[in-house]
Amino acid sequence: MRPFQFNPGPRLISGDGSAARLADQLPDGPCLFVSDRDVISLGLTDVMRAALEVGGREIVLFDAVEADPSKETLLAAVDLGRRHDVTHVVGFGGGSPMDVAKLAAYLLGSGDNLDEIWGVEVARGQRLPLALVPTTAGTGSEATPISVITCEGGTKLAVNARPLIADWAALDAGLTLGLPAHVTAATGIDAIVHSIEAYTSARLKNPLSDALAREALRLLAGNLLKAIKEPGNVEARSAMLLGAHLAGLAFSNAPVAGVHALAYPLGGIHHLPHGLSNALMLRAVLLHNAEAARDLYAELAEIVAPECAELGSQARCALLIDRLDRMVADSGIAPRLRDHGIPADDIPMLAREAMKQQRLLVNNPCPIEEADARRLYEAAW
Ligand SMILES: [Zn+2]
């Protein structure tokens, strides 16, 4: 067995009402509460905010987080927190509010300069106490040490460092019951991609990340379509939320790769939602990897299609790609880049931009050069 290292995630509270119960764990003093306007207007934060106030805390609300949050948004949240002398930070919502909350807690606590901490394990300071509550089952951001911010020219930069792992996370599936089908689909596919890319991650996969990735894929693939068809099905929603969290723990340790690297320019430049971007690139990248990752894909095929155990590894690998492709279609996602307004003329630029994601490309089971990336975008177009 290869030597390995595994970093656990936050302390976890799961179940109905867990977001409100989380309030009891938090320190006294003003709370920087980071969310977005949709989450607030749906009333999802009401119970937790009331619980924080019952505990005597002032809530300093920052509700201006947009999709693909920008550096300006992050720095505005930090500035608000500093002016109110907050003692802790809550991130409540999808990946965007959680990513902003993680870095805001870090910058407020450490006093570091953002432009000096991009990259892997560069940030080493002390952040403020931090709690995260996801309202989508997808990014797994509540489990990870990663925060992705959109910078000048649409380039996505990330801080990936252990101080960003939250102190607490609450998995409260009731918060996800109202998610519209297209959001359930895109975020669910994102989580499925996390589990697959963690399982085939070239450098850092290990027995624990493998176990988490396999269980994540079982929960996610078994419940995605049910959660879309029956949005009020709490069992399916709970399984999706746990699956997304386990996939987050897996890829915190065994990082994601080519699908994400090629998806990022679609979000950064064309503002497609992160999960949708991943769904659109999934088939092309898996086919590109099929030879290098054949045995691992064959192992995952047994999770999504248990009846295939008798087949050879090449057939199982092809079956996995086929099943995932069908899952994307059945989830209602229009499967081509052109369905989402991406002009074919943009492909060379997208491929150039994807090459900036070397932190991800190094984890792919086989190399993706710029010419490969162009070909993969063309295949997905
Ligand atoms: Zn993702």
Residues whose N, C-alpha, C, O or C-beta is under 5 A from the ligand:
A	BS01	ZN	D190
